[in-house]
Amino acid sequence: MTKPSLPELLHAAVTAVGGTERPGQVTMAEAVADAIDGGSHLLVQAGTGTGKSLGYLVPALAQGERVVVATATLALQRQLVERDLPRTVDALHPLLRRRPEFAMLKGRSNYLCLHRLHEGVPQDEEEGLFDQFEAAAPTSKLGQDLLRLRDWSDETENGDRDDLTPGVSDRAWAQVSVSSRECLGASKCAYGAECFAELARERAKLAEVVVTNHALLAIDAIEGAPVLPQHEVLIVDEAHELVSRVTGVATGELTPGQVNRAVRRAAKLVNEKAADQLQTAAEGFERLMELALPGRLEEIPEDLAYALMALRDACRTVISGIGATRDKSVQDEDAVRKQALASVETVHDVSERIVNGSEWDVVWYERHDRFGASLRVAPMSVAGLLREKLFADRSVVLTSATLKLGGDFNGVGASLGLAPEGTEGDDAPQWKGVDVGSPFDYRKQGILYVAKHLSRPARDGDRADMLDELTELIQAAGGRTLGLFSSMRAAQLAAEELRSRVPEFPILLQGEETLGELIKNFAADPRTCLFGTLSLWQGVDVPGPSCQLVVMDKIPFPRPDDPLMSARQKAVEEGGGNGFMAVAATHAALLMAQGAGRLVRASGDRGVVAVLDPRLATARYGSYLKASMPDFWYTTDANQVRRSLAAIDAAAQKAEAETEA
């Protein structure tokens, strides 16, 4: 039998999911197939509506090698496992003459732990475990969540938290889940044979396609102990998020609460001398954390360094002695000991990392009204880690709607540890960037408007002229507005002001309801506006008349006092580069590209992206930022934009009236 061609396979898959074949999707599939076949690496920018999941799944399945697909969001993971992969496998089966298996794999804490569920949770203040079901009042929210979890445990096939609907609080889930460090291990656990996390790993070992998340991919790369099965092909979707997610996994944190929890958990499991040493070290650390330290700590203050060394050494003593003291009165002592060990090891590892003071780490002090004080340590860059761990032994495809910033892929490539495209060298992974375009006609469907006449935004300053402009735009658009703000304070002030100025248009504000509810309500009523910050820049998919105006209050540069961003910028400058363009402008370009992408989500969408920051039109870096956004028709004429919005609103109202009739 003749081997089916890639176009045949793609056509079968697209038909199976009820989609339409698009030129960009075909180009993408061919590029992915070439990269896999040649063992090389590929960055693919594929605009919204391209159908990029089939653009990589079809060539990956056709090659017959094991593939890991890593995504940033739960929504895309579910789409792949519940819709795209089942239909694609069914469609390709007659042509490939085999049925590839697929599975989803997440971190251990995402799965219900049967040991925790049945044996109880180690209690910090006591020697044994407590029954969380008895401890929580059945009428309380926690009690109700726990009872639902117990009932669900008898029904679920995979124990995956995300399959529980409606969901439960983080507090409730913490009672029935464990981290990888707290897990007893399948061989030592009475429920090892039934363990949901272990069963998920076994399914992943047998699957040809494993769907996971960026965080687990990062853990697999960083920790050295493989959690993902061996694979020849890695596909990273939503790849614009990867550096941020890997940085998050590689960031350590130390708080007084966390340290005191480790003290309580270890107290009854070690001799009195070791327990007292840890208690004393914890008290010394807590006293220092009450002081007002500066943000970034380029050098660790001497008294803090001594406190951290005392903490590290006390933790080391406890870790050595935690198995020497046995207490038969402790119920399920192995579980109690494992949890205590996990807490103490975390404190030890972060303390030691900060004390060692690597030039590649950034250390800073934070204080939050709600969460208190914390010390954090993060890598200056994850580029070297990604270059070494991600691109070494497999073909890697990275895709997103926003990878080409300022007109090329080199900015994103550099953040991933890749030399400029086309660079030759033994230690330079070879890669290619491909922009397959978008099925949308951005110049006909959207306008990019920059309010050039407004005053430049000052940090945390009142912007009366911006609020006047925003009011006029919302009135012209008839609501239908997604407001993307650079800070939560700015979003709150704008919502408060606009609610009094335009009461006829409901203003939804991020934080007042769950994000899912906000987006649902925003989509349901076209006259509604939704204001918010970071997650809205990337997390809103509302095609149609409910979102015809996307407003950005100002260019979303990182805050000047952001310790990690400012450290990265300084490092680039010390190396002779342009730190502002490499860090701050790249950060802003990525967010603006994502934010502007909220406007056109379907072929019938029309509207305006309004940037209420004149610097986009007047500053030298403005052209770089504009080149990163969809190619909308560009103007600085406020009157023309208001007329266009009014016309779009009138057309939408007419269509709505015809639909109702």
LUMZA-400335 format. One record per residue: x negated, y, z negated of N, C-alpha, C in turn. Coordinates in steps of 0.1 Angstrom, whole numbers, plus 5000, padded with zeros to 4 digits. Layout:
BEGIN
XYZXYZXYZ ...
end
This chain:
BEGIN
499249885000500050005000499150135000 499450225009498750355010498950434997 497750484992497850574980498650694983 499650734975500450854977499550974977 499951074985499151204985499651284974 498851384970499251474959500551554963 500651604975501951674979503151584977 503051454980504151364978504551344964 503451334955503751314941504351444935 503851554939504351684934505751704938 506051674950507451684955508451594947 508051474944508851384937509051434923 508051484916508151534902509051654902 508851754911509551874911511051844913 511351754922512751714925513351654912 512551574905513051504893513451594882 512751704881513051804870514051914875 514551894887515551994892514852124895 513552134898512952254901512752284916 512052394919511752434933510252434935 509752374945508352374948507952514952 506852554946506352694948504852684953 504452774962503152774968502052774957 502252854946501252864935501152734928 502252664927502152534920501352434928 501552434941500752344950499352384949 498952504950497552554949496952504936 497752524925497252484912496952334911 497952254916497852114915496552064923 496352124934495152084942493852124935 493852244929492652284921492352194909 493452154902493352064890492751934895 493351874906492851754911491351754915 490951864921489551874925488651884913 489051954902488251964890488151834883 489251764882489151624876488351534884 488551534897487751444906486251474905 485951604904484551644904483951654890 484751624880484151634866483751774862 484451874868484052014866485152084857 485052214855485952284847486652394855 487952424850488752514858489552604849 489552734852490452834846491552864856 492852844852493952874862494852974856 494953094862496053184859497253154867 498353124861499653084867500753164861 501253254869502353344864503553274859 504353344851505653284847506453244859 507053124858507953074869507152994879 505852974877505052894887505352744885 505752704873505852564871504552494868 503752564859502452514857502252384850 503252344842503152214835503152094845 503952104856503852004866502652024875 502152144875500952174883499752104877 499752074864498652004859498951854855 500251824852500551694848500551594860 500951644872501051554883499651504888 498651604890497351554894496651474882 496951514870496351434859496851294859 498151274860498651134860498151054872 498051124884497651064896496151004895 495351074887493951024886493750904877 494750874868494750754860493750754849 493150874845492250874834493050924822 492450904810493150944798493051104797 494251164794494351304793494851354780 494251454774494851524763495251664767 496551694764497151824767497351894754 496652014752496752084740497552214743 498552244735499352364736499252444723 499652574724499652664712501052654705 502152634712503452644706504152514705 505052504695505852394694506852374705 507352494710508352494721507752424733 506552454737505952384749505652244746 505152204734504952064731506251984733 507352034728508651964729509051954744 508852064751509252064765508551954773 507151944770506351844777506851704773 507051674760507351544756508751494758 509651594757511051564758511651574772 511051664780511651684793510651654805 509551734805508651724817507951584819 507451534808506751404809507651284812 508851274805509751154808510151164823 510551284828511051294841509951274852 508751324848507651314858507251164859 507151094847506750954847507750874855 509050894853510050824860509950844875 509650974879509651014893508350954900 507250944893506050894899505850744898 506650684890506450534888506550454901 507550484910507550404922506450434932 505850554931504750594940503450544934 503250554921501950514915501950364912 503150304912503250164909502750134895 502850224886502550204872503250314864 503550294851504250384843503350434832 502750544833501850594823502550624810 501950584799502550604785502050744780 502950804772502550934767502950934752 502351024744502551034730502251174725 502851214714502451334707501651304695 500651384692499851374680499651504673 499851514660499651634653498851604640 498551714633497851694621498651614610 497951554601498551464592499751534584 499551654580500551724571501851754579 501851724592503151744599504051624598 503551514592504351394591504751364576 505851314574506351274561505451164555 505051184543504251084536505150994527 505150864530506050774523505550754509 504250764507503750754493504250874484 504150994490504551104482506151094480 506851054490508251044489508750954478 508050834478508550734468507850734455 506650774454505850774442505850904434 506151014441506151144435504951224438 504851344433503851444436502951464424 501551454426500651484415500951624409 501151624396501551754389500251814383 500051944386498852014382498652004367 499652034359499452054345499451924337 499851814343500051694336499151584341 499051474335498151364339498651284351 499951274352500451184362501251244373 502151174379502951224389504351264384 505051354391506351384386507351354398 508551314395509551284405510151414409 509851454421510251584426511751594428 512451474430513851474431514551494418 513951454407514551474394514251614389 513051664393512551794388513351904394 513751894406514552004413515951984411 516652094407518052094404518752064418 519751964418520351924430521152034437 521552134429522252254435521352354440 520052354437519052454442518752424457 518252524463517852514477516752404479 515752404469514752304469515352164467 516252154458516852024455517551974467 518352054474519152014485518151974497 517052054499516152014509515451884506 515151854494514551724490515451604492 516751624489517651524491517851494506 517851594514518051584528516751504534 515651534528514451474533514451324529 514951284517515051144514516051074523 517151134526518051074535517451054549 516751164553516151164567515151054568 514451024557513350934558513850794562 515150764559515650634563516050634578 516150754584516650754598515550784608 514550864604513550904613512650784618 512350794631511450694637509950734636 509750874636508350914636507951004624 508851044616508551124604507951264607 508151314619507651434624508551554619 507951644611508751754605509551824616 509051844628509651924638510951854643 511151724640512351654645513451664635 513151734623514251744613514951874615 516251864618517051984621518351984612 518752094606517852214605516652174596 515652264597514352244590514552264575 513452244568513352274553512252374550 512252424538511252524534509852464534 508852544535507452494533507252434519 507952494509507752444496508352294495 509452274501510052144501509152044508 508752084520507851994528506551954521 506052054513504752024506504951914496 506151894491506451784482506351644488 506451634501506551504508505551494519 504451574519503451564529502051574522 501051534529499651544524498751594535 497651654531496651694541495751574543 494851584553493951464556493051434544 492651544537491751524525492451454513 493751484512494551424501495051284504 495051244516495551104520494650994514 495350894508494650784502493950694513 494450704525493950614536494750494537 495050444549495950334551495650214544 494350184543493950054536494150054521 494150174515494350184500495750224496 496650254506497950304503498950194504 499850184494500850074495501850094507 501850204513502750234524501950244537 500650204537499850224548500350164561 500950044560501449974572502650054579 503350134571504550204576504250354578 503050394575502650534576502950604589 503750714589504150774601502950834608 501950894601500850954607499950854613 499750734607498950634612499650574625 500950554624501650504636501550604648 501550734645501350834656499950814662 498950794653497650774659497450654667 498150544663498150424671498750434684 499950514684500650534697499750614706 498950714700498150804708496950724714 496450624707495350534712495750464724 497050424725497550344736498050424748 498150554746498850644756497750694766 498250714778497450774789497450924788 498550984782498651124780498951154766 498151234759498351264745498651414744 499751454739500151594738499851634723 499051744721498651784708498751934707 498151994697498152144695496752194694 496552324696495252384696494552354683 495252354672494652344659494052204657 494752104661494151964660492951954670 493052014681491952014691490652074684 490952184677489852254670489252174659 490152104651489652014640488751904646 489251844657488551744664487151784668 487051914672485751964677484852004665 485452064655484652124644484152024634 485051934630484751844618483951724621 483651694634482751584637483451444636 484451434628485151304627486351304637 486251234647487251244658488651204653 489651294656491051264653491851244666 491251274677491951254690491251134696 491951054704491350934711490350984721 489450904725488550934736489250974748 488851074755489551114768488651174778 488951154790488151204801488551344806 489751384804490351504809491051584797 490651714795491351794786492051904793 493351924790494052034796494552124785 494152254785494552344775495552444781 496852424777497852524781497952634771 498552744775498552864766497152894762 496252884771494752894768494353034762 495153134765494753264759494753264744 495453164738495553154723494353074717 493653004726492652904720491652964711 490953064715489953124706490453164693 491653224693492253264680492553144671 493053044677493452924669492252844664 491152844672489952774668489252854657 489352994658488753074647489553054634 490853044635491653024623491252894616 491052784624490652654618489252664612 488452744618487052754613486852864602 487952924597487953024587488152964573 487352994564487452954550488053064541 488753024531489353114521489153074507 488953164498488753134484489653244476 490553194468491353284460491353234445 491553324436491653274422492653174419 493853184426494853084424494452944429 493752944440493252814446492252754437 491352834431490252784422490852734409 491852804404492452764391493252634393 493852614405494552494408493552374408 492352394414491352294414490952254400 490852354391490452334377491452244370 492752284372493852204365493852054371 493652044383493751904389492651814385 491451884383490251794379490151774364 490751854356490451864341490551734334 491551644337491651524330490951404337 490251434348489551324355488051324354 487551424346486051434344485851454329 484551434326484251454311484451604307 484451624295484751754289483751864294 482451824294481451914298481651964312 481951874321482151914335483352004337 484451964330485652044331485452184325 484652194314484452324308483552414318 482552344324481752424334482552484345 483452404351484352444362485252554357 485852544345486752644339485952774337 484752774332484052894330483652964343 483252884353482952934366484153004372 485352934371486552994376486953124370 486753134357487053254350486153374355 484853344356483953444361484253494375 484653394384485053434397486353524397 487253484389488553554389488353704384 487453714374487153854369486653944380 485653894388485053964398486054004410 487053904412487953934423489054034419 489054074406489954184402489354314405 488054324408487454454411487754484426 487654614429487954664442486754654451 486554544457485354524466485654584479 484654624487484854674501485454564510 485754604522486354504532485254404536 484454434546483454334550482254344540 481754224537480554214528479354174537 478654274542477454234550476354174542 476354214529475454144519476354114507 476253994502477053954491476554024478 477354104471476954174458476354064449 475354104441474554014433475453934423 476354014416477153944406478153844413 478653884425479553794432478753664436 477553684441476753574445476453474434 476253534422476053444410477253364407 478453434407479653374404479953264414 479653284427479953184437478953064435 477753094432476752984429477252894417 477752964407478152894395479352804399 480252854407481452784412481052664420 480152684429479652574438478952464429 478152504420477452404412478352324403 479352404397480352334389481252234397 481552274409482352184418481552064421 480252084424479351964427479351864415 479251924403479251834391480551754390 481651824392482951764391483051654402 482651684414482751584425481951464422 480751474416479951364413480551284402 481251344392481751274381483251234381 483951274392485351254392485851114393 484851024397485250884397484750804385 484050874376483450804365484350794353 485350884352486350884341487650824346 488050714339489250644343490250664331 491450684334492450704324493750624327 493950514320495050424324496450484322 496450594314497750664312498150744324 497250764333497650844345498350754355 499550784358500350714368499750734382 499550624390499050634403497750724404 496850674396495650754394494850784407 494850694416494150714429494650834436 496050854436496650964443496251094436 496351094423495951214415494551254417 493651154417492251174419491951234433 492651174443492451214457492851364459 493951404453494351544454493451634447 492951594435492051674428490651694435 490251584441488951584449489151674461 490251674468490451764479490351904475 491051944464491052084460489552124456 488852044448487552084444486552084456 486651994465485751994477485952124485 487252164487487452284494486852404488 486952424475486352534468484852524469 484252404467482852384469482352424482 483052384493482552404506482552554510 483652624506483752764510482752844502 482652814489481652884480480252864486 479852744490478552714495478352784508 479352794516479252854529478953004528 479653074518479453214516478053244510 477653154500476353174494475253154504 475353064513474353034522474153154532 475253234534475153354542474553344556 475153254564474753244578474953374586 473953404594474053524602475253514612 475753394614476853374624478153384617 478153404604479453414597479753564593 481053594592481453724587482253694574 481853764563482553754550483253884547 484453874542485153994538486153964526 486454074519487354074508488754134512 489854074508491154124512491954124499 492854224498493854224487495254254493 496154164490497554174495498454194483 499454284485500454304474501054174469 501354094479502153964476501253854473 500053834480499253714478498053734470 497753864465496653894457495353894465 494253874457492853894463492353764469 491553774479490953664485489653694492 488753594492487453604500487653524512 487253574524487453494536486053494543 485853384550484653374558485053304572 484553374582484953324596483753334605 483653254615482553264625482653394633 481453454634481353574643481953544657 481653424662482153384675482253234675 483253184683483353034684482952994698 482353094706481953064719480952944720 479952944711478952844712479452704708 480352704698481052584694481852524705 482652614712483452564723482652514734 481552584737480652544749480052404746 479652384733479052254729480052144728 481152174722482052064718483152034728 483552144735484752124744484352084758 483252144763482952124777481852024780 481451954770480251864772480551734779 481551664775481751524780483051494787 483651604793484951584799485251694809 486151674817486651784826487751864819 487551994818488452074811489152174820 490552174819491352274826492052364816 491852494818492552584809493452674817 494752684812495652754820496552844812 497052954817497853054811498353154821 499353234817499753344826498853464825 497953454815497053574812495653524809 494853504819493453464817492553564825 493153634834492353724843492453864838 491553904830491654034824490654134831 491254254835490454354842490054314856 490754204861490554164875489654044877 489053984866488353864867488453774855 487953654856488053554845486853564835 485853644838484653644830484753684815 485753774812485953814798486453694790 487453624795487953514788486953394788 486253384799485253274800484153294790 483753424787482653444777483153414763 484453434760484953404747485053254745 485053174756485053034755483652964756 482653054757481253004757480752974772 481453034782481153004795480353124801 479253094808478553204815479353264826 479053374832479853434843479953334854 481153334860481453234871480353234882 479853114885478853104895477453094890 477253114877475953114871475352964871 474152954875473452824876472552814864 472452684859471652664847472052524841 471052464835471252324830472252334818 472252434810473052444798474352524801 474552564813475752654817476752564823 477852534816478952444822479452514835 479552434846480052494859481552504858 482052614862483552634862483952724873 485252724876485852804887487052864881 487352994885488653054882489553064894 490753034892491753044903493053114898 493453214905494653284902495653244913 496653164909497653114919498853204920 498853324914499853424916501153384908 502253454913503553434906504553424917 505653354914506753354924507553484924 507253574915508053694914507353804922 508253894927507754014934507654124924 506554134917506554234906506754374910 506254414922506354554926507754594929 508554494933509954524936510854504923 510354414914511254384903510954464890 509754534890509454604877508654734880 508754824870508054944870507154954858 505954994859505055024848505055174846 505655224835505655364832504755404821 503855494823503055544812503455684809 503855714796504355844792503055934790 502555984801501356064801501456194793 502656244792502956374786502956374771 502956254765503056244750501656274744 501656304731500456324724499756194721 498456194720497656074717498056024703 498255894702498655844689497455854679 497755904667496755904656497055784647 496055734640496255624632497255654620 498255574620499355584610499955724609 499855804620500455934620501855934625 502656024621504056034627503956074641 504856014649504856044664506356084668 506656204664508056254667508256254682 507256294690507556294705507756154710 507056054705507255914709508655874706 509155904694510455864690511555934699 511256054703512256124712512256054725 511056014730510955944743511655804742 511355734732511955604730513555614729 514055714723515455734722516055754736 515455844744515955874758515855744767 514855664765514655544773515755444770 516055424757517055324752518455374757 518655504756519955554761520155524776 519055554784519155534798519355384802 518655294794518755154796520055094791 520855164783522055104777521654994767 520655024759520154914750519154834757 519354704757518554604765517054624763 516654654751515254694749514554604740 513354564744512354484735511254584731 511254624718510254714714509054644708 507854664714506654594709505754694702 505554684689504854784681503554734677 502554824675501254784671501054754656 502054784648502054744634503454734629 503654654618504954634613505554764607 504654854602505054984597505655064608 505055064619505555144631506855094636 507054954636508354894640509454934630 509154934617510154964607510555104608 509555194609509955344610510755364623 510455304634511155324646512555274645 512755154639514055094637514955184629 514355234618515155314608515555444615 514655504623514955634630516055614641 515855504649516655484661518055434656 518155364645519555324640520355454638 519755564633520555684631520755764644 519855754653519955834665520855764676 520855634677521655564687522455454680 523355484672524155384664524955294673 525155334686525955254695525155134700 523855134698523055024702522454954690 522854834686522354764674520754744676 520054774665518654754664518254634655 517754534661517354414653515854434650 515454404638514054424633513454294628 512254264633511554144629511354144614 511654024608511554014594512854014587 513854074593515154074587515953944589 515553864599516153734601514953644606 515253514607514153434613513953474628 512753444633512453484647513453424657 513753294654514753224663516053294664 516553334652517853394651517853534658 516753604656516653744662516653734677 515953634683515853624697517253574703 517853484695519153434699520153554700 520153634689521153754689520753854699 519553874702519053974712519553924726 519453804729519853754742521353754743 522053734732523553724733524253854736 523653974732524354104733523454194741 523754224754522854304762522654444756 523554504748523354634743522454644731 521954524727521154514715519654544718 518954594709517454614710516754534699 515654484702514854404692513454474691 513154504678511854574675510954474666 509754474669508854384661507354404665 506554314660505154324662504554194668 503454154664502554054671503353934678 504153864670504653744676505653774687 506253894687507153934698506353964711 505154004710504354034722504153904730 504253794724503953664731505153564730 506053584721507053474718508453494723 508753594732510053614736510253574751 511253484753511553444767513053464769 513453584773514853624775515053674789 515253584798515553634812516953694812 517253774823518553834824518653974819 519954024818520154164815519854214801 519654114791519354154778518054224776 517154204785515754254783515354324797 515754454798515454524810514454644807 514154664795513154764791512254704780 510954694783509954654773509154774770 509154814757508354934753507154894744 506054954747504854934738504555074732 504555084719504355214713502955274715 501955184715500655234718499755114722 498555144728497655034732497254954719 497454824719497254744707495754714705 494954814703493554784699493554724685 492554644681492454604667492154714658 492654704646492354814636490854834634 490454964633488954984632488454914619 489254894609488754834597488954684597 489354624608489454474609488054414608 487754344597486354304594485754214606 486554114610486054024620485854094634 486854164638486754234651485654334651 485454414640484454514640483054454639 482954334633481654264632481354214646 482254164653482054104667481654224676 482254334675481954454683480554504680 480154504668478854554664477754454669 478054324669477154224674476854234689 477954264696477754284711476854404713 477154514706476354644708474954624704 474654544694473254514690472554434700 473354354708472754274719472654354732 472954484731472854564743474054574752 475154514748476454514755477354624751 478454634757479554734754480554664745 480354684732481154624722482654654723 482954784726484354824727485054754738 484454744750485054674761485154524759 484054464753483954324752484954274741 485254354731486054304720487354374719 487354504717488554584714489454594727 488854624738489554644751490054504756 489254404754489754264758490854214750 490854244737491954214728493254284732 493054414735494254494739494754444752 493854414762494354374775495154244775 494654154767495354024765496754044760 496854124749498154154743499154224753 498554324760499354404769499854314781 498954224786499354134797500454044792 500353994780501453914774502653984772 502554104766503754194764504454224776 503754274787504354304799505054184806 504554064803505153944808506453914803 506953984792508253954787509354014796 509054104805510054174813510654084824 509854024832510353954844510153804841 511253734838511253594834511953504845 512653574854513453504864513453594877 513753534888513753604901514653714902 515753714894516753824894516453934884 515453924876515254024866514654154872 515154264866514654394870514454484858 513554574858513354654846512154734846 511754794834510654884832509854834820 508554844821507654834810507154974807 507455024796507155164792506055164782 504855224785503755234775503755384770 504055404757504155534752502855584746 501855564753500455594749499755654762 499555784762498955854774497555804778 496855734768495455694771495455594782 496555514784496555424795496455494809 496855614810496755694822495455784822 494955824811493955924810492555874807 492455754799491155714794490455624805 489155624804488355544814488755394814 489055344802489355204801490755174806 491555274809492955254813493055164825 492155184835492255104847492054954844 491154924835490854784831492154724825 492754794816494054744809495154724820 495254824829496354814839496154694848 494854674851494454554860494754424854 494954424841495254294834496654264833 497554364837498954344836499554304849 500854254850501454224863501454354872 501454324885501254434894502554504897 503054574886504354654888504054784895 505154834901505054974906504755074895 503855164897503355244886503755384888 504155444876504555584876504255654863 504155784863504155864850505255964850 506255944859507356044860508555994851 508756064840509756024830511156034836 511456134844512856154850513156044859 512156004867512355894877512655764870 511955744859512155614852513555614845 513955724839515255724833516355704844 516155754856517155734866517155584870 515955524871515855384875516555294864 516255324852516855244841518455264841 518955384843520355404844520955324855 520255314867520755244878520755094875 519755044869519654904865520754864855 520954954845522054934835523354924842 523655024851524955024858525154894866 524154844873524254724881524554604871 523854604860524054494850525454494844 525954614841527354634836528354584846 528154614859529054574869529054424871 527854364870527754214871528454154859 528254214847528954154835530454164836 530954274842532454294843532954194853 532254174864532654074874532653934868 531753904860531653774854532853744845 533153854836534253844827535553824834 535653894846536953894854537153754860 
end
